[in-house]
Amino acid sequence: MRRLRYLLKTMLLMVLFPCACSGGVKEPAVAGSFYPADKKLLAADVDRYLSQPAEAPDEGRLLALVAPHAGYIYSGGVAGYSYAQLKGKDIRKVILIGPTHYSDIHGAAVYPGGGLKTPLGVVKVDESLARSIASDKDGVKLSAEPFEREHSLEVQLPFLQRSLKDFSVVPILVGRMTVESYRHLSDRIATILKNDEHALLVISTDLSHYHDSRTASGMDRKVLDAVERLSAGDLERLLQSREGEACGGAPVLYGMAAARGAGATEAKIFKYADSGAVSGDTKRVVGYGAAGFYKKQISPAVRKEILTLAKSTVERQVTGGPLPVWNGSDLRMKADGAVFVTLKEKNGRLRGCIGSIQAYTALYRSVIQNAVAAASRDPRFKPVRPEELPNLDLEVTVLSPMEPVAGAGEIEIGTHGVYLEASGRSSVFLPQVPVEEGWDLDTYLKQLAMKAGLSPEGWRGGKLYRFTAEIIK
């Protein structure tokens, strides 16, 4: 009898206090204020916003969207430009990341499970994926409490509900940015995006707040320019210096790093506007932007453009002429890119090879800088002389982001370049090197170690990173 009473009491407590990690459905916090509480009105509004043209780069995969999170009357039209990109897309998992306006979070919080309700119905939370993203030691904790009053992610849900069919979400709120949460979240989300072609990241942010329209436009254009170039470094500098503003600045940085890690090669700004366009008050406005991050191969036209730019740079550097100036508009050329420029004699002998393994500046600028360096600053060779130019072949290698590997078995000859860090030394080989040299994997890694000044087996005690590349020659 006592056992029965205990079980009944326990069951009652489970009903009154359901597990915070699964099963519950969160009621909407801002229905009726940020967007209509009536199902039909909400559906009609969202459908109207979604009627925007879906101007996306040719081909390529959409990895992430940036959308604002203000009341629909102000930002819904801009958000529609982002979500219009989902037309015809088979997206089944959506990772939502945005800022918290009410909770003091050190790092980030992941919604643990159950569902999120809007007037259009309940959106399922992918509990297993949420758990796989969380990491207490990195400050990414499972917690429902920060989401109770928050609107930055809730306002994205009706757009997803009207754009997609069968999908689930993982909501993430970012508070005070930490190095640990940044590294963990960006790496984990990047892995999900790489491994699941039906996954998408949605980044929620508004831009500048309460400046006059002209000032806001100037600040916001700087932020959006950094976003379009996938330049996290420039964006962080703008936010820290207050030259630019974004209430979701940290989520944008997390999301940009994740998209980059998943292979994003370019971004596109779909729309910019401010609240004054609706309210008529241009003295105190809030800025809104819509953007997308894409992964795509370099087109034949851009490959030709890269090669021409590199060859012209080498020739002018060697002959003393002014370096070329690139004034094009291609998104891939404007986005930050990591590049190696290789010079070889007609007999195949190396004459110079310099590059960068991390994307720190625009692709076109990286091509110019490394072409100059390959022709004049490779410490293994004397600067190229004018009379040598007719006898030189040129190759440009555009690198993907680096990713750590657990062991040599994750490296494929002909597919992966490898970067090694060990005993305070480092070295790198491009993917084409072992193929040209006829090396097997064991020889590849031994040569990599010796290039770093280590013993042939020195790579075993170091950290290995792999990358892929697009080779233009």
N, C-alpha and C positions, 0 to 999 in steps of 0.2 A: 504493500500500500504506500509505504514511504517512497519506494522507488518510483511508483506511478506518479505520485505528486511531484517528485523531482523532475521527471520527464515532461510532465505537463507544464511546470513552471519554466523549464528550459525552452520548450517550444513557444510559450507565450513571449518570453524575452526575445526569441529569434524573430518573432513577428513584429514586436514593438521596436526592436533595435536590429534591423537586418544588417548582415555583414557589409562593411563599407567597401568590400572588394568585388562584389558581384551581385547581380540580381535586381537591384533597385532601378527605378526609372526617375531621373531627375526632371522635375517640372520646369517649364521655362521661367526665366527671371525677368525678361524684358518684353514679352509679348504684350501688345497693347500700348507700349511706349516707343520702343525702337522700331517695331514693325507691327502690322495689324494682328490682332488676336483672333480675328475671324478667318476661318480657313479659306473661304472663297476669295475674300479680299486680298489675303496674303498671296495666294496662288496667282491671282491676276496681276498683282504688283510685281512679283518676282518674274513672271513670264514676260511682262513688259520690259523689265530691265535686261532680261536675257535675249531680247530681240536685237541686240547689238551685233554688228558684223564680227565674225571670228577671223581676224587678220593675224595669221600665225606664219612663222617661217616655213619655207617649203620643206616638206618631209621632216624627219627628226622626231624624237620622242619628247613629249611634254613631261617634265619631271616635277615642276612646282609652279604654283600660282601665288601671287601677292594680291590681296584684296583688303579694302578698308572695312572698318567695323563701327561706323557711326549709325545714327538713325537712318533708316532707308530713304526718307525724304531728302536727306542731304547726300548720302554716299551710295545709295542703291544703284544709281545710274552708272557710277564708276565701277562698282563691284560687278555689274552685269557684263562689262567688257572682259573681265577675267573669266567668269564662269561660262561665257559664250564659247570659250575655247574647248569646253568639254563636250560640245555637240559631236555625237558619233564616237566618243571615246568609251572604251570598255574599262572603266575604273571601278574596282571593287573594294579597295582599302584606301582610306584617306587619313593621313596624319595631319591633324590640325595643331598649329603652334601659334600662340599669341601672348600678349602681355597681360599681367594681372593689374587691375585698377584698385583692388580693395584688400588683397591679402599680402602680407609681408613674407615672401618666399625667398629663401636663400638657395638659389639654384633653380630648380624646376619641379613642377608637380604634374603627375600623369593621372588622368581620371581612371579609376580602377576597373570599372566594368558596369554591366547593366545596360542602360539606355538613356538617351537624351531626348526629351519630348519637345516638340513644337506644335503649333496648331495643325500642321500638315501630317503629324504622326510621330512615331518613335524611331529614332535612329539608333541602331545597335552599336554598342561599344565592343570592340574586339578585345576581350579580356586577356587572352593568351598573349597577344601582341603587346598589349599595354604592360603586362608583367615582364615581357622580354626586354622592353625599353627601360623600365625602371632600374635604378641602381642606387641604393642607399649610400654607399661609400662615395659615390660621385655627386651626391646632392640632387638626385632625380628620384623623387619619392612618390609612391602611390598614395594619393589622398584626394578625397572627393570634396572636402571642405572649401578649398580655394575657388571652386567652380560655382558655388551656390548662388552668388550674386553677380558673377562675372558675365559680361556681354560680348567680349571680344571674339569668342568662338561661337557662342550661341547664334549670333546674327549670320554666321556663315552657313548654318545648317539648312535653312529653307532653300538657299541657292543650290546646295548639293541635292536636296530632295527633289527639286524640280529639274535637275540636270542629269542625275544618275538614276539607275534602277535598283539593282541589288548591291548594296555596299554597306560597309561598316566603318567606324571611325576610331581613332585614338586621339583624344584631346590632350594637349600639353600646354600648361601655362608656365611662362618664364617670369621670374622675379628678378632679384639681384643676380646679375651674370657672374658666374664663377668659371675659372679655368677648367675645373674638373667636369662640371656639368656641360660646358661648351664642347669639350673634347668627346665626352661620352655620347651626348645626344647627337651631335653632328655625325660622328662615326656610325652610330647605331642606325640612324635614319638613312644615311647613305647606303648602308648594307641592305636595308629593306628595299630601298628604291632600285638598287642594282639587281637584287635577286627576284624581284616581283614586278614584272612589266605592267601589272594591273594596279600598282600602287601609285599614289600621288601625295605630294606635300602641299598643304595650303598654309600660307603665312599671313597672319592677320596684323595689319598695322594702319594707322592713320599717319599723316605727316605733320607739318608744323601746326602750331596752335596759337590762335589769337593775335596774329600780326595783321597788318593791312594786306590787301590782296597782292600788291606789287612786291612787298617784302617776302610774303609767303611764297610767291611764285619763284623768286630768286633762290630762296633756301631750298625749296622742294626740288627744283630742277637740278641742283647739285647732288642731292640725295639720289634722285632717280637716275642721274647720269652714272653715279657709282654703281647702282644696282644694274643698270644696263650693261656696264662693263664687267660685271661680276667681280668688282674690286672691293673685297671685304676690308682691305687695309684703308682705302680712301673713305669708305663709309664710316668705319670706326673713327677715323680722324675727324670727319665732319661732325659726327655726333658728340665727340668729346670736346671739340672746340666750340660747339654751339653754332657753327656755320650752317648746320642743318639740323633738323629735328624729325623725330619719328617716335611716337609713343610705343611702337612695337619695334624699336631699333634693335634690341637684343634678339627677339625672335627672328628678325630679318638676317642678322649676322649668323645665328645658329642655322637658319634655313639655307642661307647662301652657301655656308660651308658644307652642309649636307648635300645640296644639289651639286656642288662642285665635286664632292667626293664620289657622287654617283655618276659623274661624267658630264655634267652640264658644260656646254661649250659656248653658249651665247644666251642673251636675254633680250626680251622685247618689251618695251613700254607700250601698253595698249591705250591708256587714257590717263589724263591728269585734269583735275578740276578742284575748285574749293567751294566751301559752303556758301560763299557770297553769290555764286551763280544761281542759287535757289532762294536764299533769304533776302538778297538785295543789299545786305550789309557787307560792304567791302572793307570796312575798317577793322573788323575782328573776325578773321576767317580761320577755318581748319582745312588743311590740304588733304587730298585723297589721290592715291595712285593705284593703277592696275597694271600688273606685269606678269610675265611668264618666263621660266627658265627651261631651256631646251638642250637636248643632246642630239647632235647631228654630225654627219661626216662632212669634211671639207668638200665643197663643190668643185667641179673641174675648173670653173672660172676663177674661184678664189685660189686654188692651187697654182694656177698660172700666174695670178697676181703676186702671190707670195714668192714664187721663184724669180719672177722678173724684178721684184723689189730687192731680193737678196743679191742677185747678180749685179744689178745697178749699183748697190751699196759697195760691194767688193771692188768693182771697177773704179768707182769714184774715190774710194779710200786709197787704193793703190796708186792711182794717177794724180791724186791731190785735188780732185774736184770737190765741189760742195755735195754733201750727202743728200740723197733724194728726200723729198717731202711727200708723205702719203696723205691725201685729202679725200679718201673714199668714204663710203657710208656703210659698208658691209658690217653686219653685226658681229660676225666671227672675228674679223680683223680688229674691231674695237674692243672686244672682250679681252681680259687679261689672259695671256697664254705663255706656256713654257716651251722654249724652242732651242734646238741645237742647229748650228750651221757647220757643215763639214765640207772641206775642200780636199780634193784628191787630184793627183796627177793622172794623165791618161793611162798610165801603166798600173793604176790602182794604188799607188803609194800615197799614204796620208800626207797632206800638206798643212793641215790646220783643222782643229775641231774645238769649238767653244760653245757653251750653252748654259741654260739655267734649268734646274730640275723642278723649280717651283714657279707658278705663274704670279709674277709680281708687277707686271706692267702690260699694256695693250699688246696684242699679238704682233701688230705691224711694227711697233716700237721694239719689241723683243727681237724681231727678225733683223731690223737695222742694227741694233746694238751688238748682236752676236755675229752678224756678218762682218762688222768692223773688227771685232775681237778675233775672229777666226783668221782674218787676213793679216792682222798686225800684232796681236798680243798673245798668241799661243806660246807659252814659255818653252815649248819643245822645238820651236822652229823660228828661223829668222823671218821678218816681215816679207810678205809676197812682193816681188818686183814686177814692174809693168810688163817686162818681156815674158814673164811666166803666164800671164793671163790666158793666152790662146791654148795653153796646154793644161788648163785646169777644168775639172768638173765640179759642180756644186750640188749639194744635197741639203735640204731643210727637213728636220725631223720635229714634228709638233707632238709634244708629250701629253698623255693623260695625267690626271692626278696620281700621286704615289699612294700605294696602299701596303701596309705591313703584311708580311707573310709569316706563317707559323713554322714553315720548313721548306726545304728545297723542292719538295714534291709539288708545291703550288706554283712552280715556275716552269713555263713551257718554252722550249727553244723555238725561235721564230715568231713568238707572240709577245713575250715579255722582255723588256729591258729590266735591269736590276741595279739598285743602288744599295751600297753597303756602308754601314757605320760600325766601326770596331776599334777599340783601343785609342780613341781620339783621332782616328783617321777615317777617310771616306773615299769611295771611288764609285764610278758608274760606267755601265756599258749600255749602249742603245740596242734595241731588239735585233737589228740587222747584223751586229758584230759577230755573234757566234755562228750565224748562218754563213757569213762571208769567210770566216776562219775555219769552218768545218768542225767546230767544237761540239762535244757532247756536254750534258749538264754538269758533270763533275769537273771537266776542264774549264767550262765557263766560269764556275764559281772560284776555282783555284786561280784563274787568271785575274778575276775581279779582286781577289785578296792580294795578289802580288802587285797589282796596279796601285793598291792603297799602301804598299810598302810593308805588307804583312807576309807571314809564311803562307805557303799554298793552302794550308788548312785553317788559316786565320779567320776565314769567314764564319766558321762554326761558332765562334764566341761573340759574334756581332749581331746587329739587327739588319735584316734584309727587307727591302721594299721592292715591289714590282710595279711596272707601268706598261702601258701599251703606247703605240705611237702611229701617227700617220706620216709616211715618208714621201717627200716630194723631191723628185730629181729629174 
